[in-house]
Amino acid sequence: MTTATTTATSALAQDSGRRLENVLPKSGWITLGVCLLVFCVSVPVLNSLPLSSALHLPDYLVTLFGKFLCFAIVAIAMDLLWGYAGILSLGHGVFFAIGGYAMGMYLMRTIGSAGVYRSNLPDFMVFLDWKELPWFWKPFDNFAFALIAVVAVPGLLAYAFGFLAFRSRIRGVYFSIITQALTFALMLLFFRNETGLGGNNGLTDFKQIYGYRIQDQSTKVGLYVLSALGMLCAFLLARFVTTSKAGRVLRSIRDEESRIMFLGYDPTRFKLFVYTLSAVICGVAGALYVPQVGIINPSELQPSNSIEMAIWVAVGGRGSLIGAPLGAFVVNGAKSWFTVALPEFWLYILGVLFVAVTLFFPQGLVGAVKRGLPRDKLAALLSRVRK
Amino acid sequence: MTASNSTDATESIMSAEAAEVAPDEQAAPASQKTKTAKPPPKRGPSLFPRRRTVDKERVDALTQGRKALLCVDSVSVSFDGFRALNNLTLVLDEGELRCIIGPNGAGKTTLQDVITGKTKPDTGTVFLVGDDTDLTQLSEHQIAQRGVCRKFQRPTVFQGHSVFENLELALPGKKSVFKALFARLQKPEREAIEKILETIGLKDHAQTRAGLLSHGQKQWLEIGMLLAQEPRVLLVDEPVAGMTHQETERTAELLNSLAGTHTVVVVEHDMEFVRSIARTVTVLHEGSVLAEGSMDAVQADPKVVEVYLGKS
């Protein structure tokens, strides 16, 4: 038994000093600072180099990286829920899209009368022959309100949905299926013109954000930097939760829910908390995403989008807050490249990637780095192929 | 169905729930599982919530002249017509060590489920003396917070956490989301954990991942987690199943040392183990108490011999 005392790295073992010091070890804070530099400084600097320079980073790449950072935020939110609390939501696209729509509504209102029809109403409303702005559009003239909505609407929806689901003790695959249904139902709702959110075409043709022209290079770099900061904040927030006692309770719920209940914790509350938090983080990611891609439409609510989010986390490594964003970068990087190089094959490649990771790296890429390649498994596969 | 409809017609109309109860009543005598002819008292219509507190007079009647702590008062539970508990009344004294035995299907597990809130009974109340809340109205975690703790038959510890963290999660207080987010381990808490580590003999394994412990060590860790909860009542389900002889002896010692300061209820099949620890034994049979008393008295009871000991 003495050999077994090589221990689980316990956050409690070194529990001393202030709460924040336990969020990351000293080396972790240093690494985080380096990441901050890499993400926030290097890209804008490389982008500002003259076009002739070999190191010049093209503008479209800045936006692309910004997009990836938004996906990385989503991956962190997914991982918090799936990797730590063991709740697999296959409907997180809902919260991402709602955050995006809230930002999109504000962006639509800032267009003013500069749209195609020179009307004070958004173009799609003129097109539908609406005479007046619907009531729920009115407060979105205000930027602060839009920011609150970005957080509050996904949060409230998640709270209400989670309350019903968790109170009824729906878990496991049943919860995943219900969340798929949620995103599908909302997609149908958002497709309708009567919903008042642009129907099929969604919201697009944005001109400016908070007074800055959206086409300007400086705005794009600014949005990119905001996304990078957003990702680091999401990471720290998730670290704060997972290193707390609440984080240990969440992992306990994942492993032995009845035990944690008989210890006097209410699992419903903890699940509801982490689900709502995860949804809010997704909403923020959506709000950062929309001004960078310039459009939000119901296709974001497709069930396949939400499933892809789960794949990012699975590829990167469940239960690792570094693995999840890494997975988002890798999968989306591959997607960008393959959809240009081999567009017909992308979905096959994604499928193969998912199957391969599940088979050979159940802990994802991070697990593969930590434990090395599973040589025995690969050898077995190779010998089978040779036969 | 037609027979019961004609006899219970008025009641079926009165409330939807009466209609639900009716098939149960019919099924109970049909299946020879329960011999009682007496139907359980009917529940009121669900529109009116059941009373949330227990009757003072009933408490006095049950606890007269004893230092009672936990009372299970005329509880009945049926699953699809099978009456798992049948008007069962059980009073546990403060600091006593009680063994509950009984053949398979006697209702031992259901009794624990009812006390800890996992199963809601059809009728009857469960309460702690001095607290007039009906525990059957509460959910599992609320009952646990009131100091009624349970040890499962299979050792259930958090495999991914260290032994220390397992105990930390069991400590009382800081059970809400907000408090858990900002909780910091205080010195008295750390000391409490260390004391428990010593009691359960896992001091050298404080930082070991619980998943790496042996079966017996996991059982002790779980008992330690119950202790950390500072319980008033400990329900222990078959603690020595699958244990070695030495581990069984140590467990007997541990449980004996807990009685006195805690009320301990042990549900066990192993008669030898029961004899070694029991002061009072309750024999359950077909959902109600068949006999209660010292081990010798119970063993001499012809009813008990017939249904249980005679067979083994």
HADDOCK unambig.tbl for C-alpha pairs under 7 A between the chains (distance, minus, plus):
assign (segid A and resid 4 and name CA) (segid B and resid 208 and name CA) 6.75 0.50 0.50
assign (segid A and resid 4 and name CA) (segid B and resid 212 and name CA) 6.61 0.50 0.50
assign (segid A and resid 5 and name CA) (segid B and resid 205 and name CA) 6.26 0.50 0.50
assign (segid A and resid 5 and name CA) (segid B and resid 207 and name CA) 6.75 0.50 0.50
assign (segid A and resid 5 and name CA) (segid B and resid 208 and name CA) 4.86 0.50 0.50
assign (segid A and resid 6 and name CA) (segid B and resid 208 and name CA) 6.71 0.50 0.50
assign (segid A and resid 7 and name CA) (segid B and resid 207 and name CA) 5.50 0.50 0.50
assign (segid A and resid 7 and name CA) (segid B and resid 208 and name CA) 4.92 0.50 0.50
assign (segid A and resid 7 and name CA) (segid B and resid 209 and name CA) 6.09 0.50 0.50
assign (segid A and resid 8 and name CA) (segid B and resid 162 and name CA) 6.18 0.50 0.50
assign (segid A and resid 8 and name CA) (segid B and resid 207 and name CA) 6.72 0.50 0.50
assign (segid A and resid 8 and name CA) (segid B and resid 208 and name CA) 6.39 0.50 0.50
assign (segid A and resid 8 and name CA) (segid B and resid 209 and name CA) 5.48 0.50 0.50
assign (segid A and resid 241 and name CA) (segid B and resid 181 and name CA) 6.50 0.50 0.50
assign (segid A and resid 244 and name CA) (segid B and resid 180 and name CA) 6.89 0.50 0.50
assign (segid A and resid 244 and name CA) (segid B and resid 181 and name CA) 5.38 0.50 0.50
assign (segid A and resid 244 and name CA) (segid B and resid 182 and name CA) 6.81 0.50 0.50
assign (segid A and resid 245 and name CA) (segid B and resid 180 and name CA) 5.08 0.50 0.50
assign (segid A and resid 245 and name CA) (segid B and resid 181 and name CA) 5.96 0.50 0.50
assign (segid A and resid 245 and name CA) (segid B and resid 183 and name CA) 6.36 0.50 0.50
assign (segid A and resid 246 and name CA) (segid B and resid 177 and name CA) 6.36 0.50 0.50
assign (segid A and resid 246 and name CA) (segid B and resid 180 and name CA) 4.68 0.50 0.50
assign (segid A and resid 246 and name CA) (segid B and resid 181 and name CA) 5.01 0.50 0.50
assign (segid A and resid 252 and name CA) (segid B and resid 158 and name CA) 6.03 0.50 0.50
assign (segid A and resid 255 and name CA) (segid B and resid 158 and name CA) 6.61 0.50 0.50
assign (segid A and resid 256 and name CA) (segid B and resid 158 and name CA) 6.52 0.50 0.50
assign (segid A and resid 259 and name CA) (segid B and resid 156 and name CA) 6.56 0.50 0.50
assign (segid A and resid 261 and name CA) (segid B and resid 140 and name CA) 6.22 0.50 0.50
assign (segid A and resid 261 and name CA) (segid B and resid 141 and name CA) 5.07 0.50 0.50
assign (segid A and resid 262 and name CA) (segid B and resid 140 and name CA) 6.06 0.50 0.50
assign (segid A and resid 262 and name CA) (segid B and resid 141 and name CA) 5.57 0.50 0.50
assign (segid A and resid 262 and name CA) (segid B and resid 144 and name CA) 5.52 0.50 0.50
assign (segid A and resid 262 and name CA) (segid B and resid 149 and name CA) 6.60 0.50 0.50
assign (segid A and resid 262 and name CA) (segid B and resid 150 and name CA) 6.72 0.50 0.50
assign (segid A and resid 263 and name CA) (segid B and resid 141 and name CA) 6.71 0.50 0.50
assign (segid A and resid 263 and name CA) (segid B and resid 144 and name CA) 5.96 0.50 0.50
assign (segid A and resid 263 and name CA) (segid B and resid 170 and name CA) 5.82 0.50 0.50
assign (segid A and resid 264 and name CA) (segid B and resid 141 and name CA) 4.00 0.50 0.50
assign (segid A and resid 264 and name CA) (segid B and resid 142 and name CA) 6.22 0.50 0.50
assign (segid A and resid 264 and name CA) (segid B and resid 144 and name CA) 4.75 0.50 0.50
assign (segid A and resid 264 and name CA) (segid B and resid 145 and name CA) 4.95 0.50 0.50
assign (segid A and resid 264 and name CA) (segid B and resid 175 and name CA) 6.77 0.50 0.50
assign (segid A and resid 265 and name CA) (segid B and resid 141 and name CA) 5.45 0.50 0.50
assign (segid A and resid 265 and name CA) (segid B and resid 175 and name CA) 5.41 0.50 0.50
assign (segid A and resid 266 and name CA) (segid B and resid 141 and name CA) 5.66 0.50 0.50
assign (segid A and resid 269 and name CA) (segid B and resid 177 and name CA) 6.86 0.50 0.50
assign (segid A and resid 270 and name CA) (segid B and resid 177 and name CA) 5.95 0.50 0.50
